[in-house]
Amino acid sequence: MAVIYETAATLNGFLATEDDSLDWLFEIPGEQPDIKDFMDSAAAMVMGSTTYEWVLEVEDLVDHPEKWAASMGRKPAFVFSTRELPVPAGADVRILDGDAGRHLPEIRAAAGDGDIWMMGGGGLAAQFLAAGALDRIAITLAPVTLARGKPLFSGDVFWDRLRLRSAEKVGQWARLVYDVTPAEHGMDR
Ligand SMILES: NC(=O)c1ccc[n+]([C@@H]2O[C@H](COP(=O)([O-])OP(=O)(O)OC[C@H]3O[C@@H](n4cnc5c(N)ncnc54)[C@H](OP(=O)(O)O)[C@@H]3O)[C@@H](O)[C@H]2O)c1
């Protein structure tokens, strides 16, 4: 079982524009990265509230809850938020607040032996790393830069924490997969 931060990003490390648009991502023509197998195999999802609200909005899932399973599957989704958020009828969405490490046992229990898909954003991914609960980072880099935006990862991660597992060309995209290694030898800054 692994916690995998699987996402797409701009070449200069943004997940979205400052106002959470992903238009720059969906307009790229040609062969597209295919993460369907990964999505199907993940046993649980974890995301921050901005990501969740984007997912709800893009498919109008509050008014059309029957579409939740088609786009997100039947796996439990853990959403970090300090607010009350709408949940599509019938969807297994659990709102969590506070320290990521404190909620890990519940998330791991829900996933069983399966992988956990950390969907982002970068602040939550960094919280999981700090809690010792990020095992892999799989980034598909788009041939796009943005002047500003929501960061892929908040905080420093240095070379001693990342081991390149694979690098692959997918059309005009570059897919990079890193294993996250435990902090060693006092190298954490
Ligand atoms: N390029 C891609 O493939 C891709 C993938 C994923 C996401 N995205 C996009 O990237 C953007 C990410 O947005 P974002 O950086 O704002 O990140 P986010 O993680 O989606 O949302 C951040 C929000 O989550 C809540 N939160 C985070 N940690 C928490 C904690 N420990 N306890 C309670 N609440 C917590 C807070 O909001 P509240 O407390 O106010 O609710 C915080 O403002 C979105 O636009 C998303 O759609 C893109």
The ligand as a Gaussian input file, in Angstrom:
#p B3LYP/6-31G(d) Opt

LIG

0 1
 N       -3.205000      19.852000     -12.442000
 C       -3.891000      18.887000     -11.876000
 O       -3.922000      17.738000     -12.349000
 C       -4.579000      19.171000     -10.585000
 C       -4.722000      18.162000      -9.627000
 C       -5.299000      18.466000      -8.409000
 C       -5.750000      19.747000      -8.164000
 N       -5.648000      20.690000      -9.138000
 C       -6.100000      22.057000      -8.904000
 O       -5.076000      22.694000      -8.153000
 C       -5.671000      23.606000      -7.250000
 C       -5.234000      23.244000      -5.861000
 O       -5.763000      24.159000      -4.987000
 P       -5.089000      24.510000      -3.576000
 O       -3.644000      24.702000      -3.766000
 O       -5.920000      25.621000      -2.991000
 O       -5.184000      23.178000      -2.720000
 P       -6.258000      22.206000      -2.079000
 O       -5.437000      21.296000      -1.245000
 O       -7.148000      21.590000      -3.093000
 O       -7.176000      23.107000      -1.109000
 C       -6.594000      23.849000      -0.058000
 C       -7.647000      24.018000       1.030000
 O       -7.905000      22.758000       1.681000
 C       -8.204000      22.998000       3.052000
 N       -7.186000      22.321000       3.856000
 C       -5.906000      21.981000       3.487000
 N       -5.280000      21.340000       4.489000
 C       -6.165000      21.259000       5.506000
 C       -6.110000      20.699000       6.804000
 N       -5.004000      20.076000       7.279000
 N       -7.225000      20.780000       7.593000
 C       -8.357000      21.385000       7.131000
 N       -8.458000      21.948000       5.910000
 C       -7.374000      21.883000       5.114000
 C       -8.178000      24.517000       3.245000
 O       -9.448000      25.065000       2.893000
 P      -10.765000      25.319000       3.774000
 O      -10.439000      24.987000       5.191000
 O      -11.122000      26.732000       3.565000
 O      -11.809000      24.409000       3.183000
 C       -7.217000      24.947000       2.151000
 O       -7.351000      26.289000       1.783000
 C       -7.170000      23.504000      -7.475000
 O       -7.563000      24.485000      -8.392000
 C       -7.358000      22.139000      -8.089000
 O       -8.516000      22.044000      -8.878000
 C       -5.043000      20.434000     -10.315000

